[in-house]
Amino acid sequence: GGSRIILYVVKSLIALIDWGMDAQQAADLLNFGNRGGAFEIELDGDAVWTALKLRSLGHRIAPALMNSGVHIIVNHDGQLQGGADARREGMALGD
C-alpha cells in the first residue's frame, strides 16, 4: 500500500459521505487517485472508459494494479455495517 493507502482511505470516505454508498459498495469501488503526478486508475475493464474521458480532458493517466484491501466498519443509524475489499483476504462484519 505505502502512499496509496491515503488514496484508498480518501476514496472510501468520499464514497460513504458524499456518494451515499454503504460500506461494501465503498470497499468494492474501483480504486483511483493522484499522488501529485499522473491520475492513477485501477486496471479493470470498466476503467478504460473513465480513463479515456479523463485523458480527453487533459489528464495524464497511469493504469496500475491497485489492490487496496480496505476493510470498513460504519455506524449507520446505530447499526454496525461492514464491508471488505474482495481483492484481498479478510472480512469485516457488522451487526
Buried (B, 14 or more C-beta within 10 A) or exposed (E): EEEBEEBBBEBBEEBBEEEEBBBBBBBBBEBBBEEEEEBBBBEEEEBEEBBEEBEEEEBEBEBBEBBBBBBBBBEEEEEEBBBBBEBEEEEBEBE
